[in-house]
Amino acid sequence: MNKLNLSDNIIRLRRERKLTQEELADFMGVTKASVSKWEKGMNTPDLLLLPQLAAFFGVTVDELIGYEAQLSAEQIRRLYGELTKDFSCLPLKDVLEKTRRLAHQYYACYPFLLQLSALYWNHYMLADTREEQERILQEAVEWCCRILENCSDVGVCSDALVLKAGLHLQLGKAAEAIEALEPSAEPSRLAGQNVSLLIQAYEKAGEPQKAKICAQMKQYLDLLNMTGDGILMLSLNETDIQQCEEIIRRLKGVMELYRLEALHPNLSAQFYYQSAVVYGKNGRTHKAMEALVSFEKCVDKLLTAESIELHGDSYFNLLDVWIDRLPLGSMAPRDKSLIVQSLKEAMAHPAFDILREKDEFQKFLHRLIEEGGRKC
């Protein structure tokens, strides 16, 4: 908990509103001398006056006295993990109420608010109606706005900006997302070179291990970003089967080279799913089924794993230090028991209508959903 700053806050709030000590005293029903003593730290307002004083300034009592509850990184991870479990087994209403209570309790712990915003983004689809989904997303947007307005941590604010843009996209507000992202997303900006420069700086400073960890982390993220961008390119070029087949060929080469199916089965599953969608939309039933079988193998890795975690391999053998520093560590953003529910929705895609009457596809659905559900 940070040091309380009641006296400084009274001075600041009074001056912001251009009030004299006497005017504040009149409103509170105390003497000017009492207000003077509050501001000098010689005395504090009576406990029963604090809510009235906070209401007068339009702040919470916590904000008035300067109380900022903070959680450690480990506590944030524990609470996030607890809430993901709750989302998988408790009524949605109960989990939302619990999340909101925690948000109110730690309203000044901005890294925690950021993770709660991400939590809502990863679970809003559990709501039955679009109206309720939008309420959940909007609440997360408001948390991001609070972070951006009050947090002094550049990294947390940067993440909040990106998260807010993503939430706007889910809400169908593309213009707001563009407005938030366009100024900083220009590829030619020097900010894109910051990690490469940091690697060189570590090396010149005689810290080769830090340089190696940073370089490996950058290559790992570049690999994930390139694959993710390729998936987006497939979606953008769905009607151009020749272009899509070339994207698939190249991405498969990269994925095989870096053994991405074992390294990151979730991202690999997304690639095979989007490939199946493209093939299905273009009437390539055989290739669509091939892609779905590969998708099934990746999903099976996720469902049969003891837990879904970020990890390296024999090539990316220095990632643990970086992963440990992530807000959620190696923890997955959603409980794996929710995967089967999302699979049902994914398989309802119109692109698979061309396969729906085929025996091979029906057997695939049974394995994926019925047998998959038993593996959780």
LOLUMZA-900428 format. One record per residue (C-alpha): residue number from 1; residue in one letter; x, y, z. Coordinates in Angstrom, 3 decimals, m for minus. Layout:
REM residues N
NUM/a/X/Y/Z
...
END
This chain:
REM residues 376
1/m/0.000/0.000/0.000
2/n/1.302/3.445/m0.875
3/k/1.760/6.216/1.696
4/l/m1.466/8.078/2.496
5/n/m1.587/11.655/1.197
6/l/m4.787/13.060/2.659
7/s/m3.439/16.528/3.431
8/d/m1.786/16.967/0.028
9/n/m4.918/15.705/m1.728
10/i/m7.201/18.155/0.099
11/i/m4.928/21.049/m0.933
12/r/m4.768/19.836/m4.545
13/l/m8.501/19.183/m4.903
14/r/m9.446/22.482/m3.237
15/r/m7.121/24.475/m5.497
16/e/m8.299/22.639/m8.634
17/r/m11.782/23.859/m7.826
18/k/m10.515/27.364/m7.001
19/l/m11.922/27.280/m3.467
20/t/m10.651/29.047/m0.376
21/q/m10.172/27.262/2.929
22/e/m13.095/29.246/4.277
23/e/m15.425/28.122/1.453
24/l/m14.507/24.497/2.036
25/a/m14.985/24.934/5.810
26/d/m18.458/26.423/5.278
27/f/m19.529/23.482/3.158
28/m/m18.195/20.938/5.633
29/g/m19.606/22.737/8.653
30/v/m16.222/23.182/10.330
31/t/m13.961/26.133/11.043
32/k/m11.369/27.532/8.667
33/a/m8.761/26.587/11.291
34/s/m9.837/22.939/11.023
35/v/m9.317/22.927/7.263
36/s/m5.928/24.595/7.738
37/k/m4.892/21.861/10.180
38/w/m6.053/19.167/7.747
39/e/m3.903/20.638/4.995
40/k/m0.871/21.004/7.249
41/g/m1.173/17.408/8.412
42/m/m1.636/18.533/12.018
43/n/m5.063/16.906/12.204
44/t/m7.366/14.747/10.072
45/p/m11.085/15.055/9.349
46/d/m13.428/13.063/11.532
47/l/m14.034/9.608/10.066
48/l/m17.692/10.425/9.417
49/l/m16.701/13.521/7.411
50/l/m14.564/11.603/4.902
51/p/m17.475/10.358/2.700
52/q/m18.963/13.891/2.647
53/l/m15.589/15.414/1.783
54/a/m14.969/12.818/m0.959
55/a/m18.450/13.404/m2.412
56/f/m17.846/17.175/m2.440
57/f/m14.683/16.713/m4.512
58/g/m16.228/14.014/m6.702
59/v/m13.722/11.315/m5.769
60/t/m13.811/8.070/m3.819
61/v/m12.696/7.957/m0.183
62/d/m9.715/5.838/m1.274
63/e/m8.711/8.486/m3.816
64/l/m9.185/11.242/m1.243
65/i/m6.864/9.688/1.335
66/g/m4.398/8.456/m1.290
67/y/m4.953/4.760/m0.662
68/e/m3.896/2.619/m3.596
69/a/m4.233/m1.117/m3.088
70/q/m1.591/m2.929/m5.130
71/l/m1.243/m6.592/m5.979
72/s/2.005/m8.393/m6.641
73/a/2.569/m10.101/m9.997
74/e/2.078/m13.468/m8.309
75/q/m1.203/m12.365/m6.742
76/i/m2.455/m11.124/m10.131
77/r/m1.630/m14.475/m11.721
78/r/m3.334/m16.390/m8.918
79/l/m6.520/m14.318/m9.137
80/y/m6.602/m14.525/m12.938
81/g/m6.205/m18.308/m12.798
82/e/m8.941/m18.538/m10.178
83/l/m11.310/m16.477/m12.330
84/t/m10.630/m18.519/m15.495
85/k/m11.565/m21.644/m13.523
86/d/m14.704/m19.909/m12.266
87/f/m15.735/m19.000/m15.813
88/s/m15.548/m22.675/m16.787
89/c/m17.678/m24.072/m13.944
90/l/m19.789/m21.338/m12.289
91/p/m22.775/m19.309/m13.544
92/l/m21.601/m16.357/m15.612
93/k/m23.506/m13.867/m13.445
94/d/m21.656/m15.009/m10.311
95/v/m18.229/m14.778/m11.937
96/l/m18.943/m11.311/m13.324
97/e/m20.037/m10.107/m9.884
98/k/m16.865/m11.523/m8.322
99/t/m14.710/m9.897/m11.012
100/r/m16.385/m6.530/m10.508
101/r/m15.867/m6.716/m6.743
102/l/m12.169/m7.377/m7.288
103/a/m11.945/m4.531/m9.812
104/h/m13.516/m2.139/m7.313
105/q/m11.264/m3.375/m4.505
106/y/m8.102/m2.889/m6.583
107/y/m9.266/m0.011/m8.761
108/a/m5.868/1.692/m8.570
109/c/m3.874/m1.460/m9.349
110/y/m3.613/m0.822/m13.073
111/p/m1.732/m4.013/m14.067
112/f/m4.582/m5.964/m12.450
113/l/m7.258/m3.907/m14.233
114/l/m5.414/m4.617/m17.482
115/q/m5.586/m8.363/m16.881
116/l/m9.270/m8.153/m15.932
117/s/m9.893/m6.381/m19.249
118/a/m8.103/m9.226/m21.054
119/l/m10.077/m11.735/m18.984
120/y/m13.350/m10.211/m20.189
121/w/m12.118/m10.234/m23.793
122/n/m11.318/m13.955/m23.495
123/h/m14.667/m14.861/m21.932
124/y/m17.323/m12.373/m23.111
125/m/m18.626/m14.921/m25.644
126/l/m19.967/m17.026/m22.763
127/a/m22.858/m14.563/m22.401
128/d/m26.082/m15.804/m24.003
129/t/m27.105/m12.582/m25.745
130/r/m25.228/m10.091/m27.879
131/e/m26.498/m7.320/m25.612
132/e/m24.881/m8.900/m22.554
133/q/m21.680/m9.578/m24.507
134/e/m21.483/m5.907/m25.456
135/r/m21.997/m4.845/m21.830
136/i/m19.062/m7.020/m20.773
137/l/m16.852/m5.680/m23.553
138/q/m17.806/m2.082/m22.790
139/e/m16.945/m2.559/m19.132
140/a/m13.498/m3.766/m20.169
141/v/m13.142/m0.693/m22.415
142/e/m13.909/1.528/m19.419
143/w/m11.200/m0.186/m17.371
144/c/m8.730/0.416/m20.209
145/c/m9.755/4.080/m20.315
146/r/m9.120/4.393/m16.570
147/i/m5.658/2.903/m17.037
148/l/m4.826/5.290/m19.879
149/e/m6.064/8.305/m17.905
150/n/m4.317/7.539/m14.614
151/c/m1.454/5.061/m14.982
152/s/2.126/6.322/m15.283
153/d/3.601/2.981/m16.424
154/v/4.295/3.335/m20.153
155/g/4.255/m0.415/m20.746
156/v/0.909/m0.941/m19.033
157/c/m0.584/2.028/m20.916
158/s/0.715/0.699/m24.237
159/d/m0.901/m2.680/m23.581
160/a/m4.123/m0.982/m22.475
161/l/m4.245/0.998/m25.730
162/v/m3.902/m2.141/m27.855
163/l/m6.403/m4.030/m25.713
164/k/m8.886/m1.170/m25.930
165/a/m8.568/m1.187/m29.732
166/g/m9.204/m4.932/m29.812
167/l/m12.267/m4.544/m27.614
168/h/m13.577/m1.817/m29.930
169/l/m13.204/m4.231/m32.846
170/q/m15.260/m6.844/m31.001
171/l/m17.879/m4.148/m30.415
172/g/m17.982/m3.390/m34.143
173/k/m16.305/m0.004/m33.700
174/a/m13.561/m0.282/m36.312
175/a/m13.116/3.495/m36.611
176/e/m12.264/3.787/m32.917
177/a/m9.732/0.955/m33.236
178/i/m8.079/2.640/m36.218
179/e/m7.919/5.954/m34.363
180/a/m6.186/4.294/m31.427
181/l/m3.711/2.167/m33.376
182/e/m2.847/4.083/m36.542
183/p/m0.431/6.613/m34.983
184/s/1.795/3.932/m33.445
185/a/1.382/1.072/m35.936
186/e/3.349/2.579/m38.842
187/p/6.007/m0.088/m39.655
188/s/8.673/2.502/m40.476
189/r/8.601/4.053/m36.981
190/l/11.849/3.765/m35.036
191/a/9.992/2.192/m32.110
192/g/9.991/m1.062/m34.077
193/q/13.776/m1.243/m33.655
194/n/13.795/m0.951/m29.871
195/v/14.364/m4.650/m29.116
196/s/17.187/m4.979/m31.663
197/l/18.894/m1.931/m30.160
198/l/18.437/m3.342/m26.651
199/i/20.112/m6.609/m27.711
200/q/23.105/m4.654/m29.040
201/a/23.222/m2.569/m25.875
202/y/23.288/m5.679/m23.664
203/e/26.129/m7.092/m25.747
204/k/28.213/m3.915/m25.577
205/a/27.553/m3.635/m21.837
206/g/29.118/m7.051/m21.293
207/e/25.843/m8.858/m20.556
208/p/25.809/m11.574/m23.260
209/q/23.243/m13.802/m21.510
210/k/20.689/m10.992/m21.402
211/a/21.417/m10.301/m25.086
212/k/20.825/m13.966/m25.962
213/i/17.571/m14.154/m23.992
214/c/16.317/m10.952/m25.597
215/a/17.299/m12.096/m29.108
216/q/15.590/m15.453/m28.629
217/m/12.459/m13.805/m27.258
218/k/12.337/m11.470/m30.268
219/q/12.715/m14.320/m32.760
220/y/10.024/m16.331/m30.961
221/l/7.586/m13.411/m31.060
222/d/8.480/m12.661/m34.688
223/l/7.653/m16.291/m35.514
224/l/4.286/m16.086/m33.774
225/n/3.524/m12.708/m35.375
226/m/4.448/m13.928/m38.863
227/t/2.177/m16.952/m38.435
228/g/m0.626/m14.802/m37.056
229/d/m0.253/m12.356/m39.936
230/g/m0.375/m15.263/m42.380
231/i/m3.665/m16.408/m40.857
232/l/m5.033/m12.897/m41.360
233/m/m3.827/m12.938/m44.974
234/l/m5.763/m16.153/m45.551
235/s/m8.892/m14.512/m44.208
236/l/m8.372/m11.417/m46.374
237/n/m7.804/m13.462/m49.559
238/e/m10.470/m16.165/m49.122
239/t/m11.798/m15.800/m52.676
240/d/m8.343/m16.011/m54.299
241/i/m7.552/m19.706/m53.935
242/q/m4.215/m19.476/m55.762
243/q/m2.953/m16.768/m53.417
244/c/m4.233/m18.692/m50.392
245/e/m2.525/m21.910/m51.464
246/e/0.776/m20.048/m51.771
247/i/0.286/m18.518/m48.293
248/i/m0.475/m21.982/m46.887
249/r/2.554/m23.532/m48.616
250/r/4.940/m20.927/m47.241
251/l/3.497/m20.902/m43.745
252/k/3.574/m24.685/m43.563
253/g/7.271/m24.559/m44.431
254/v/7.977/m22.122/m41.604
255/m/5.836/m24.095/m39.143
256/e/7.570/m27.367/m39.993
257/l/11.002/m25.762/m39.754
258/y/10.314/m24.387/m36.263
259/r/8.118/m27.341/m35.147
260/l/5.345/m24.927/m34.311
261/e/2.709/m27.619/m33.734
262/a/4.615/m28.768/m30.639
263/l/5.842/m25.307/m29.679
264/h/2.496/m23.521/m29.957
265/p/m0.391/m25.919/m30.790
266/n/m3.004/m23.201/m30.244
267/l/m1.637/m20.933/m32.979
268/s/m1.077/m23.951/m35.237
269/a/m4.712/m24.958/m34.719
270/q/m5.809/m21.468/m35.793
271/f/m3.750/m21.803/m38.986
272/y/m5.235/m25.186/m39.927
273/y/m8.744/m24.016/m39.107
274/q/m8.452/m20.949/m41.351
275/s/m6.931/m23.128/m44.087
276/a/m9.950/m25.456/m43.840
277/v/m12.306/m22.482/m44.083
278/v/m10.565/m21.275/m47.248
279/y/m10.648/m24.717/m48.852
280/g/m14.282/m25.235/m47.863
281/k/m15.365/m21.902/m49.335
282/n/m13.626/m22.760/m52.583
283/g/m15.087/m26.277/m52.896
284/r/m11.803/m28.100/m52.167
285/t/m13.405/m30.732/m49.943
286/h/m10.443/m33.120/m49.790
287/k/m7.982/m30.413/m48.773
288/a/m10.499/m28.972/m46.315
289/m/m10.704/m32.364/m44.551
290/e/m6.917/m32.662/m44.547
291/a/m6.635/m29.289/m42.848
292/l/m9.335/m30.235/m40.309
293/v/m7.481/m33.441/m39.408
294/s/m4.338/m31.379/m38.758
295/f/m6.481/m28.966/m36.743
296/e/m7.791/m31.910/m34.706
297/k/m4.250/m33.063/m33.872
298/c/m3.353/m29.620/m32.509
299/v/m6.567/m29.447/m30.465
300/d/m5.848/m32.927/m29.081
301/k/m2.459/m31.689/m27.860
302/l/m4.222/m28.874/m26.021
303/l/m6.909/m31.094/m24.483
304/t/m4.618/m33.901/m23.364
305/a/m1.938/m31.652/m21.884
306/e/m1.944/m31.525/m18.092
307/s/m2.131/m27.752/m18.418
308/i/m1.882/m25.303/m21.304
309/e/1.254/m23.237/m20.844
310/l/3.680/m21.160/m22.875
311/h/6.968/m22.986/m23.260
312/g/10.134/m23.150/m25.304
313/d/11.897/m26.165/m26.818
314/s/15.425/m27.339/m27.571
315/y/15.903/m24.389/m29.954
316/f/14.070/m21.732/m27.957
317/n/15.826/m22.863/m24.787
318/l/16.130/m19.485/m23.030
319/l/12.485/m18.418/m23.005
320/d/11.743/m19.333/m19.390
321/v/13.265/m16.131/m17.998
322/w/11.130/m14.019/m20.346
323/i/7.983/m16.105/m19.789
324/d/8.345/m15.726/m16.021
325/r/8.257/m11.940/m16.451
326/l/4.982/m11.953/m18.386
327/p/1.950/m10.685/m16.434
328/l/0.384/m14.164/m16.452
329/g/3.633/m16.102/m16.628
330/s/3.163/m19.298/m18.629
331/m/m0.574/m19.426/m17.824
332/a/m3.116/m19.755/m20.640
333/p/m5.679/m16.906/m20.897
334/r/m8.615/m19.365/m20.820
335/d/m9.278/m22.657/m19.072
336/k/m8.985/m25.581/m21.476
337/s/m12.455/m26.834/m20.550
338/l/m13.803/m23.886/m22.580
339/i/m12.059/m25.123/m25.724
340/v/m14.758/m27.704/m26.519
341/q/m17.487/m25.055/m26.338
342/s/m15.591/m22.865/m28.802
343/l/m15.082/m25.896/m31.073
344/k/m18.833/m26.361/m31.458
345/e/m19.185/m22.754/m32.593
346/a/m16.183/m23.035/m34.922
347/m/m17.544/m26.133/m36.660
348/a/m20.851/m24.363/m37.378
349/h/m19.051/m22.149/m39.927
350/p/m20.905/m22.045/m43.292
351/a/m17.661/m22.973/m45.056
352/f/m18.137/m26.522/m43.771
353/d/m21.675/m26.921/m45.151
354/i/m20.135/m28.611/m48.184
355/l/m18.746/m31.302/m45.848
356/r/m21.627/m31.668/m43.422
357/e/m23.311/m34.676/m45.061
358/k/m20.070/m36.587/m45.504
359/d/m19.466/m39.553/m43.200
360/e/m15.807/m38.586/m42.803
361/f/m16.791/m35.141/m41.482
362/q/m19.381/m36.565/m39.066
363/k/m16.795/m38.959/m37.612
364/f/m14.384/m36.046/m37.310
365/l/m17.010/m34.005/m35.403
366/h/m17.637/m36.893/m33.025
367/r/m13.936/m37.262/m32.259
368/l/m13.415/m33.540/m31.921
369/i/m16.394/m32.618/m29.729
370/e/m17.721/m35.751/m28.028
371/e/m14.423/m37.473/m27.349
372/g/m12.676/m34.128/m26.893
373/g/m15.118/m33.175/m24.135
374/r/m14.169/m36.309/m22.192
375/k/m10.489/m35.391/m22.328
376/c/m10.951/m32.130/m20.417
END
